Amino acid sequence: MFAGHYAAALAAKAIEPKAPTWALVAGCQLIDIGWSALVIAGIEHGRVDPSLPGSALVLEHMPYTHSLPGVIAWSLGAVLIARYALRLGWRPAIAIGAVVFSHWLLDLAVHRPDLELYPNGPKAGFALWDYPVIEQAVEIGLIAVAGMFWAAQRTVAGFKAWPAAMFVLTLVAVQIIAMLMPAVASSSIAETGPMALAVYLALTAGAAFLDRRANSPQPIA
Ligand SMILES: [Zn+2]
């Protein structure tokens, strides 16, 4: 699951426009940003198995980012940071927290059982990855629908819709590139960390650029 996570961010932006786009875009991947960093640090681990359908990742140990208590802590932390560090109202702050939590629910749908329900407890995952065509269709469908709501909200608010369309197309392009890139058995999971981090941060920067444009209103050409 990559692009599908952003559907939650864009839908939240359409519902709660006061939440900054960059914070929602970072929030929807916050626990994967944490995961990338912890994988690089060797604290969470897994391996790559190119024979697997959908995703080659075998995620053996990720209690701090992808367990149920873990994601609840990250979500509450995001609400507090949004409220007190970013000085947002409670509604946008809670929207950001909900988007952080949405990551785990979407992962639950697609991951093979690797999401701990409590420390050392059973692992959950409905394994939509094992049906890659359906999984890709769900992700692209989610992002398309959420992207349309977001573009509509921008239009109503007096902003251009095309930057929203460009953002969604970028997500779909990254998704397709990732799908076509062959997983290499020898590549360690730690090697995927820096590339994933770079993508998440680049998309957050792109969203921040959209926020800057939105904060300086301009008539629709
Ligand atoms: Zn994840």
Residues whose N, C-alpha, C, O or C-beta is under 5 A from the ligand:
A	BS01	ZN	D32 D107
